[in-house]
Amino acid sequence: MVLALLLAVIAADAQQQKLFTKTLPESTGIFYRHDYASIKVTKDSLSRVNSMVPGCGVAIGDINGDSKPDLIFSSFGGLGFYRNDGGWKFTDITASIGYPNDSLQFSTGLNLVDIDADGDLDLFVARWQNTCRLLINDGRGMFTEHAHEYGLDFQDETVNSAFFDYDGDGLLDCYLVVYSNYYTLVTNNIQSDSAVGAESESRQRSGSSMPKYEASTGSMRDEQIQRLRERSPNELRHSGHADKLYKNKGNGKFSDVTYTSWIDDDGMGLSATVADINLDGYPDIYVAKDFNSTDLIYLNNGDGTFAESMMRMTRRASIFSMGSDIADLNGDGLPDIITTDMLPRNHFRRILNAGNNGDMSIYNPTYDSNQVSRNMVQLNRGYNQFSDVGYMTGMAATDWSWACLIQDFDLDGLADVFIANGYTSDISNQDYIYNIDARQQGFMPKMGFLTEPNFMFRQRTHLDFVSSGPEWGVNDTSTTFGAAYGDLDGDGDLDLVATNMDTVPFVYRNNAVEQKRGAFVCFTFKGAAGNTSGLGAKVRVVAGQKSYYQEHYLVRGYQSRMDDKLTIGLGTATLIDSIIVQWADGPVQIFTNQSVNTTIALDYVNASATTASIFLPREFTKTLFVDASSTSGLNFSYRENHFDDFKRYRMMPTRLSWGGPAVAVADIDNDGLDDVMFGSSKGQSITTFLQKSPGVFTKSDAGLQGIDTTYESQAMVLIDVDNDGDRDLFVAGGGAEFAEEDVERGLRLYLNNGKGLMKLATSGVPIVSTNATTINACDYDGDGDFDVFIGGGAETDRYPYAAKSYLLSNSGKGFFTDVTDRVLPGMRSLGIIRSALWSDIDNDGRFDLLLNGEWMPLTILHNDGATFSNITDKAGLSGTTGWWYSLMGADVDNDGDVDYIAGNLGLNSRYQATAKEPIEIFAGDFDDNGSVDPLITWWFEGKRHIVRDRGKVFSQMPTLNRRFNDFVDFARASIEGVVDKEQLDTCFHRSAVMMESVVLINDGTGHFTLSPLPAEAQISPILGIEALDLNGDQWIDLVVAGNIYGAEDDVVRYDAGKGLVLLGTGSSTFRPISIPESGFVSQFDARGLVSVRNPGSASVPLVLISAVNQGSTLTYLPLVQGMRVQKVNPMKVTSALFDVSGKQRRVEVYCGSGYRSQTSCHFLVPPGSISATTFLGKKKTGTIAVTNK
């Protein structure tokens, strides 16, 4: 008895410490419920009901003028009104609001807004295939219906509304979200008779009698007419109404301005969130669209029209977008966007629901249509561009999700995210889809609800989110659709209300203030006459070193409306330094030295008039880089020939054929200016650009045009192989189309005639056959000539088996010998190598070899003199197996030894690896058909499961069809249940435990400490790396770039990278700066980065080049005062020591670094240095005076 009592006390105490406490309906009096079972389902109405059921919203607001926020719930059965009596007691007043509830059936989204500008909150009710309602409030909570009078009695599949002042006239206009759930066949925008009949039939099935909107060209812009004409002659399109935009005319009337404002896209709209996305002072609209339609970003032009900009601002969107929210997620003052979709969180449900198309991607590599079935977390990068970081934040997969709300629930100064999920039935269950005809049997109600716990993601540190529902007390299981937050008890923190299907709402009390988790500041708004709630006002709070930004719009998530009070968590702040408020039409209020934990009443009449947006992103008058792509002459565009890797190699994680272009820099015509050469794909030639005047390049034949076009020139390096004083060209073949023994996989040497003309050498090169990914040169044996390492990728048709790597020793006259087995014993097939670097890790004067790649650790082969030894474990790198792509050396801490930067896949993928739960690969001929079956696994509930969906695996191993007759059995099967134990014990097996890109800090002896690069550098794979001092502070900075468009088809592509500048701090840490501040953008399928000396300019001594796959090369000029570059001959100088404010920086010269790149051979001179001690190996060669030539 005593023990039971003690346990009960402990449990109660634990519950008390949780951030949220779920209140009970018996205590609150809130018994409202959406009873799905009461909806009659018949064979004819099944599809209609299926699309109707997400009608489940909530609105929070004071409807009776007592300053306490009340609650309103919606469902198809009508509304529920609950008066807040204080003390967490509510009274059901539905019967006494003055309007019959049976006229509010089939209600969906709710919006409380002062539409008649009398100072109280009116209620707009969206309804499904019924007329929308506008209930005008008398100020005491009594309502009368006036939708027709106001011109807002729209009838269609209306989901929600958003009120905002789109045209800046001080009046609230109305946007309606419409779910057009039917189609028609159009031919040149004119319906055929059969199409009309088909449309009529579909409308009868859907229960809709609304006519199709027939647009007259007289009401449309020329651009819109042209867009219609350019559509396919025969196209299946949504018919019915598009979303609606109504202009408030100021006389109690609204007029339809949908098409004259360019709101002309129809489709299955499910939510719309208003925010000033580009911070230009005009409210924009994000519309989340379901299924066969794409999300829209309507940017407000400021003249009463909108420009749809989704594909220009983002790289991807959800397929089944449902809820949406816009707020500053990472504290940079820029609005970010979240949309919800339906990707299951755990492996079992993902396989069971994904069917035979993985994440159900809609992707065409030619037309760049890019939709995936998962939540989007669109991070604003600061120049009207967004990167999806859903996987990195852990929020990509939350099952069938609806409401999403961005808010600082624990008041620690970091935004958190709530996501609701569930559905009326598990209709994506593939066993049902394949075995039951839903329309004929009406099985959905029999399946039962899809009930999953809702999610609460706590942001622990910058962009580091963790699922914290159980710890915070928000993990109840239900079918939840709408949700809203508001301060229901007036204590300053934000309580949470979530609406459910077939059960009472979840009403959570927030305990953040009581538990003293953080400080806060609240704001109330008394707006101008036409916008009394102050919708659209922007607030920035500065407290200590942190800045907080919010925008005052209340319709967020899904079919729901938040409380009017705006709350900002301030963490540990004790004083507010400043507050800036700008009202929607421009006037500004400023406060300084304000107390925390207080509410500030904002009044429009106290604002100072202005019309300019003071929240525009900072414009930098001087960036670190300026784009010179249009003036440099480097107009190179790299195009792959058509080859579909995944038809030939179904189970690879990325394409092997999209690796290029390689890029190499050297002075090939001996005019003192560095030139640039680009590798080629099959059917193309190596391309040369000569720098004929400083910083300006001209395309040159170089003797290479039109020859050897059958090769994939995937790796190359420019070195003087025969010691005649000019740079010759070494090229190795690669890609995925050739067999290992094909001549196209061989090595080619082009000898330079001294004037930049290359001729293929007929001797001197041994037979080399490999899928080359890198060539790196140095004098590893100290005999005065260049030797060459050739890194091999994956074997053709045998992924993940490694192709051969080679070490070729130079005789001194351009004749090479394969010495791999003698000098690198047992190391010919270390792994799928992506990058290599010759570098002296321990300052012993000999070049060691650093390697990285797929399924291998950061590897160090130490040069012992006659041979090399693998010291990876000794160097502290044994636990670094990953999917590595690039390597660069730089002394980042100015301590006299070389540190390294290693580019990896990053953290923004579904492959989240740890030492405890690694990503693993098992490969062998498991079905005895002569081909290698590579199976990648991840961990779920303590077991390893195959990542790829059933269809992909079965197409690779058809015999599995006999063992797994249904989806559920395969979803449950671990790798041990798919592959026989004997085969597993003897097959190829590797693990990846680290996906972060990192810095390796050298202790001077060749032992390393690893430090991850900042979160912004983990958004995408890092391929290109350049180490420069960009701000003249004597610390090494980094420029990185990378994406991989050739990812497996159910991933689509890794495309969140935009290029990034990281400023060094003198330690292992770097500070990312925004793209507007850096001026550097490389947002496409970026590959290597190289820098080229520009000796004709003392102010701009370098040109930075970003190579791009399937795109045009980018050229940037660094605008850094005092940057100096010293030319060096890598055969005479291999490293140097520079004095840097009493410390020493070691700089090495590389012939091959980064990703398939060779940068210019030069020293970047630290500011203030006037001389350097140079070395050739360990031998000191002298002191050089620093110039810029």
NORJOBEL-V933495 format. One line per field, one symbol per residue. psi: psi as a letter, one per 40 degrees, with the letter a starting at -180 (. if undefined). burial: # if it has 24 or more other ideal C-beta (glycine too) atoms within 12 Angstrom, else .. A space follows every 50 residues. Layout:
psi: ???
burial: ???
//
This chain:
psi: ddddddddddddddddeidihhiiddddeheiihgddehhhiddeddddd eddfggiihhiheeeeehhihhiiieeaihhhhheiffhihhfdefeehh deeeifibiihhigdefeeihihhhiihfihiihhhheeeehiihfddde fffihaghdiihhigdefeeihihhhhhggfiiihihfehhidddddddd dddddeehehihhhhiedeiiddddddddeiidhhhihaaiiiihhhhee feiiihfddeefgehaaghdihhhigdefeehhihhhhiibfiiiihhhh eeeeiihhededdieiiidghciiihihdefeehhihhiiafhididddd ddeebffbefihhhedefhgiigiihghhheeffiihhfdddeeedhfag ichhhhigdefeehhihhhiiiieigeehddddeehhdddefeddddiih hiiiihhhhdahfhihhfdddefgfihaghciiiiigdefedihihhhii hfiiihhhhhedddefdiiihihihgaidegdefheiihhhhhbeiihhi hgiehibhfihiidhhhhiebeieihdihhhhidediiihiigiiifihh hhhdeeihhieiheeiihhhdhidihhfdeedegfhhhhiihhgdeddgd eidiieefdiiihihigeefeehiihhhiiiheiihhhhhgdihehihhi deeeheifeeiggehiihigdefeeihihhhiiaaeeiideideeahhhh hheeeehihhheiehihhhigieihhiigdefeeihihhhhibiihefhf ihiiiihhhheefehihheddddgheedgdaghdiihhigdefeeihihh iiahfiihhhhhhecdiiihfdddefedfehagidiiiiigeefeeihii hhhadaefieghiiddgihihhhigdefeeihhhhhiihhfeihihdiid ddddddgdeedddgeidddddehiddedhidddddeihhiiheheiiihh hheeeeiihihiiiddeediihchhhhiheefeeihiihiiiigefiide dcihfeheiihhhieeaeiihiiiddddehhgeagibihiihhgeehddg eihhhhihhfaiiihihhghhehihhiiheedhdiihhhgfeihhhhihh ghibhfihiihihhhiheheiihiigbehheahihhaf.
burial: .................######....###.###.#..#.#....##### ##############...#################...#.#####..#.#. #..##############..##################...#.#.###..# ##################.#################..#.#...#...#. .##..###.#.##.#....##..#...#........############.. ...######################################.######## ....######..###################################### #####.#######.#....############################### #################################....#....###.#.## #########..####.###..#####.####################### #############...############.##############..##### #####################.#..##.#############..#.##.## .#.#..#.....###.#.....#######..###.#.#.#....##..## ###################...##########.########..####### .###...#.##############..#############.#...####### ##...###.##..###.###############..################ ##########...#.#####..##..#################..##### #############....#####..#.#..##################### #############....##########....#########...####### #######..#...#..#..######..##....#..############## ##...#.#.######################################### ##############.#.#.############################..# ####################.###################...####### #################.#..######......#.#.#.
//
